[in-house]
Amino acid sequence: MIRHGEVENPEKILYGRQPGWSLSKLGHAMAGALGQWSTSIDLGALHVSPLQRAQETAAPIAAAHNLSITTDEHLIEAANIFEGKAFGVGDGVLRHPAAWRYLWNPWRPSWGEPYEEQVTRMLAAVFAARDAAQGKDAICISHQLPIWILRSVIENRRLLHDPRKRECSLASVTSVHLDDEGLISGLTYSEPARHLLPKK
């Protein structure tokens, strides 16, 4: 599972499922790094979120393997009531009292798509890509929150979490390993575009 590259978003809008958000220049460089990284695997399927930033991230991988992109709605970003609004620290939508009524249940969460629904659709995407790959490796390109929530379930962590502590950087690879019976047997994490990540 790959998270897309950096998006052109200078005003720090929570873009969510909105169409038209493309990769930045740096994001395209990250996608290129992923394309190069992917040449080390035997790729049989490339399943991608329908959102533009994910499709653009997939393009260099598809080109490297002469493989078509399969768009999978299961891999889309999590729905969020604050989509389209500024989300900067101290100056974003959460400083307005009108937004607070959506924050009553962080375990669900009350402001967006339930975590359990994200897990269900992401598992469906993983197994669909596995089947399509026919014994080869498969890549799913998605978004930070759905990838992190699925990883949390696999690693038996609680779903309520601090978003600042997610280990799922831009253009990162969260690899789900399957055993001979097709069951999830483990997980590893890597950052092929680490050299391009913004300095913290």
N, C-alpha and C positions, 0 to 999 in steps of 0.2 A: 504494500500500500504506500503510495507516494503522495505527499502533500504538494500542491502546486507551488510555483515560484512566486516571487514578489509581484504584487499588483501596483499599478500606478494609482496612488490614492493619497495625494498630499494633504487633503483636508481630513483624513482619518475618519471616513464614513464607514459605518458598519454595512458593507455592501450585501452580505447575505446571499440570497438567491436572485438578486437583481441581475438582469442581462447587461452586457456591454462593458463589464469591467475587465480590462485587458492587462497583460503583464507589462511591467515597466521594462526599461532597457536592461536593468540588472536581472529582472525576472526572466527575460529571454536568455541571458547568459546562464542562469541557473538551469533553465530547460536544456540548453546545449550541454551543460555538464552532466545532466541526467542521461541525455542521449549517449554520450561517451561512456558513462558508467554502465549503461544497459548492454553494451557490446560484450560484456563478460558473462552474460547469462544466455540460456537457450530459450528465447521468448516465444511462446506459443499463442498468447492472447494479451490484448491491450484493451482493457475496459476503463472507460473514462466518464466522469461526471459531465453532464451536459453544459455546465457553465463555461464561459469563454476562457477564463484563466486556466482551467483544467485542460481544455482542448488544446490551448496553445502550449501548455507544458508537455502534452503528449506528442506534439508534432515531431520533434527531433528523435524521439524514441521510435515512432512509427517509421520515420525515414531510415533510421539505422538498421532496421530489421525488414524493411520493405513489407510492412504489416499494416493492415487497415485498422482504424480505430473503431471500437464498438462502444457506442454511447449507452450508458446504463444509468437510469434515473435513480437507482438505489444509492448511487455514490454522491448525490447532490449534497450541498451544504445543509446544515441544520436550519430549520425555520426559526425565525426570531422576530418578536413583536417590534423590536427597535431597528429593524432593517431600514436603511436609507437615512439614518440619523447620525450625527457626529457622536463619536464615542471616545473623545480624548479625555485624559485624566484631568478632573477639575473643571472642565468646560464642556462636557458632553451632556447627553440626554439625561443621565442619572442624577444630575444636580437639580432637576425640575421635579417638584412634588407630584405632578401628574403621572410621572413614570413609576412612582413607588408602588402603586397598587398591583403592578405586575410582578413584584419581587417577593411575594408572600411565601412561596414554596420553592426553595432552591434545590430540593431533592428531586423535583419532577423534571425539568424546572418549569415554573409557572409562566416564564416569559417566552417560552419557545417549545420546540418539538420535544416530547418526552424522551428521556435517555433510553428507555426500553425500546421505543420505536426505532431509534437510531441503531441500536445493537441488532435488532431483527433485520433491518434492511441491509446493513453492512455485512452481516453474515451471509445473507442471500447473495450479495455481490461477490464476496470472496469465493463462495462455492460455485457460482455461475462461471466466474473466470477460470477457476480450477478445471471445471468440466470442459470449457472451451479450449483450454490449452492442451488437452489430450496427452498428459504426461510430461509436458514441458513446463517451464516457469510461466507465471502469469503476473501481470502488473495491473493494479487498480489505481487510478489517480482520483483523489478525492480532496477533502478539506480537513483542517486541523481538528475541529471538535468531533466529527464522526469517527475519525481515525483514533483519537485519544480515548473516546468512550469505549470503542471496541477493544482497544488494547487494555483498558482498565478491567473489563470483564474477563479477558483471557488471563490476566495476571492477578485476578481476584482482589482488585482494589475497589473501594467504594466509588460510586459515580459522582457524588458531590465532591468538588475539588476547587482548588485555586487555579484559575486559568493561567496565571503567571508562571506556574510550576509545571505546565505540560511539557513533556519532552517530545516535541513534534515540530521542529523548526521548518522554515521554508525549504522546499525541495528535499525534504528528508525521506528516508525509506524505512518503513516499519514492516518487517518481513514476518509473515505468519507461516510457520512450518507445519506441514501435514505429514502424518505417518503413512505407512503402507495401506492402511484401511481408510485413509482419507479424513482422519480426525485431527484436530489441532493438537500438535505435540509441543509447541514452543514458539518463541518470538524473539527476534533480534532487531536492533535499531542502528541505523547508520546515517551519515550526512555526506553524500557525495559532493555536495556544493558548499561544504563548510567554508572553503576559502573565499566564497562570495557573500557569506552572511554579513549583515550589517554589524558593526562593532557595538557591543553593549556598553 
